[in-house]
Each structure stands twice: as C-alpha cells, then as structure tokens.
Amino acid sequence: MEDRIARWETVIGLETHVELATERKLFCSCSAAFGAPANQNCCPLCLGEPGVRPVLNEKAVELAVRGALALGCRVETVSVFDRKHYSSPDLPRGYQITQFYRPLARDGAVRITPENGQEHTVHIAQVHLEDDAGRLFHDWEHGDTRVDFNRSGVPLIEIVTRPDFRNGDEVVAYLEELKTILQYLGVSDCKLQEGSLRCDVNLSVRPEGSTELGTRTEMKNLGSFRAVRRAIEYESRRQIALLERGERVVQETRRWDEDRNESISMRSKEDARDYHYFPEPDLPPLVLSEEYLLDLRARQPELPGEKRARYSREYGLPDYDARMLTGQRALAEFFERTVALGAQPKQAANWIMGQVLRQLSQRNIGAEHMSLSPEALVKILALVEEGRINRNTAVQVFDAVFDGGDPEQYVKANRLEQVSDTGLVERAVERVIRENPGPVSDFRAGKEKSFGFLVGQTMRLLGGKADPKTINIILKNKLVVE
Ligand SMILES: [Zn+2]
C-alpha cells in the first residue's frame, strides 16, 4: 500500500473565503453581524430586487487591502467588479458580485511550517473582494429547507493559492497561519464555527516526477480543519484508485460529507465560462491612490512571523515558545509588556504558556478578554525571586488574582509568606521524624522514595509555606546524622 501511494503525488490548491470584520455589508448599510434572527438584516438590495444600486463600503476595501498587503501581495491601483452568474435559492438576483478579470491584489507569499515538514513558501495567486450569498438552513419545526438572507451581501475576500500543497498537513499549516495573520490585523475574526473562514480544495494527482497537472476536482465550503484534512486524504485516495484501475478522473465539483466521511459528486464543471462573467455595470472600477496604499502599509502592525523571528533573536526563546506566544496578538502583547516591566523573558514565557493559557482555556476565552495585568504577573515573579513565596504558593496567588487583585496584598492577607525561620522548619522536621518511624527507617535502608514523603509531611505541617530547598537540607542532615 505504502509503495503504491509513493508512486503518486497529490497536488492541491486552495481558495479560501474570509468574511471581513465590517459592521455593514459590502454594498448596502445593513448590519453584517452574525447570529441575528433569520432575515432581520436585509433590504431590497440584499434580496436582489431590481432598481437598487450597490454602494461600495470603504471599510471593507481597507480591510481587504490590509489583508492583501500582509499576505505579501501587490495591490492593484485599479480593480474591477464583475457579475458571476449562477442559479441558487440563496442568490435571488442570479449573480454574485466579485472580481474576476482584474482582482484587487496578486502575487503574494506565505511562509508555513507544517507538522512533520520543512518550512516553505506558499504562493498566493490573487486576493479579490466579493459579496457572500444567503444561507440555506433546515427548519426542523416545519420540516423544510428555508433561506436566511442575513449573510447575503456580507463582504468577503477570496484568497487563491497556486497549487503549492502536497498534503493535508501543509494545507492546515497554511490555514492556521492565514487565520493568525488576519486575526492580528483585525481583518476578520476567522471563526470557523460561524463560517467566517471557509475553503474550497482543488485537488489532482499525478505520477511522481511528472510536471503536468492531472485532472482536478473541487470540494467546496469546508468549514473545519478536520474536514479539510479528511477530505484531502479521501479524495487523494479516490483519484489514485481510479487511475490505477485505468479509469479517468472527471473534472467536477464534489461535496464533502462529514458524517459519511466521503466526497460526493455534485455537478461536472468542464468550463469556467458557465458563469458568464461580465463587468458589473452599476459599480465604477475601484481606484486606489499610491498615497492611500503607502499610508495603509505604514500602519500595518508587526505580523506574527516577524514577531516570532524577533522573539528568538531578542529574547533567545525556542521556536516552540515563540509560536505559542504569537498565536494570539493579545497574548504576544501581554508577554512583551511583562518583559518590558523587567521580567526575565524565558521565565515570563513559561508562566504565560503554562498558567495563563491554562486559565484561558478553563474559561474558554481569548487573551484579549483577560483581566490579569502584566504588572500582577511581574509582582508574582518577584515574590518568588525574593524567596517570599514558593512556587506552589505562587500558582495559588496567580489563580486568586487572575480576575483582578494585588498579589502582594493577597499574600499578606492570607499569610502566605514563606517560613524563613529555620528554627521553625527544624522543629517541624523533628516532629515528622518522630511521628513517621516507618518511612524514616525505609529511607535509612535506602528507599529514596520515602524522602519525598517526609518532605511532603513537613511542608504540610508548615502550611505549604516553606522553601522546599530549606526543608530538603534540614531533613537530610537530621536523617543522616541522627
Ligand atoms: Zn441590505
């Protein structure tokens, strides 16, 4: 089986649709918010009624341009909207407004590091603006399918790659990177569960070493990374099996059925001219000045890839840490502020990757919604550094002040300061030795494990507030000497 697969190469290109984070729709002033009751956010334009003219939302253009710049694209000073015709119940006017002949931007590149793979570049062919269609949903109460036009007219960018992927790991690494970049910029929330990021997978196979592309199929609207990965595995195997049987792959659109775990033929699409594209007569060409583009370029924030490189260079952090910290923009900013306040970078990184991410995942929130201040974390680190609390107490303090509060005051109010009186530690150790003759003789007979038990007992007597190193030294002395 392995041998057989190794003779074939899978070639994948991706078209990703990302909803832009605007308040309004692309061509009218209806709200673009997700989650409103069905058909609440629509006007005659959203519903495709004749005689209403589209007016372009400038905020959507700005977000699209910022996204395209971050993906390394050349943004065109002139782009043109076209009508793409097709018939569907969620598209009442019979065409989508998109950019086909002259897209907003071209020729970008994204660096990816796939799991079990080498870092490499994925080329972006183009980025263009378009509006979303409505959404069909099943009405369980009435037992029929209905249509919700709230999504109709929501601004999208479509990001089209070159056929640069060879497997699902590479595709998922690219989508993760894309998501991080667009979230950093505030271009999109990229919430897969709300359909803000969906992709179409174009896939073909060819004999290893061949430079010609095989016949491709397209799987549309994959809404989770898991679905993307499984759809690619399935479709790649299906096409290889066809070719090995001497049959041919039909160029067509296929639907991925997540429950049945297979792709199903929807319609054959021999030719793109089916869509009968032509320039949208109601919208002038989109003209962007050089000054406008320079200004947006100057206002771009530092992107995750740049941050990762800087974290290894300036702070000497391992690649893994740099990736974790830059995964969310708010988390990276929290880290940078903590370090700016004097925390040792690796120590701050460990606390953020361990304790901060633990708290965030327990609450199921992003770092942007966290109320812990960098000042509080720096104070906790200082308390440990000064030997005033031990590591376990520090975690307890951290949990207590995560939603607000002063670590110093919390330590004082709860009498958590470490017992630094060695006389007190000594008396506790003596009592533990007296009360635990079994473990003591075990230890003396060479059972190292009993030592940990005795340290634990001493710590318990001291209310968890002693420095474990001090207990270790005193306990060892007493056990060996007496
Ligand atoms: Zn509208």
Residues whose N, C-alpha, C, O or C-beta is under 5 A from the ligand:
A	BS01	ZN	C28 S29 C30 C42 C43 L45 C46
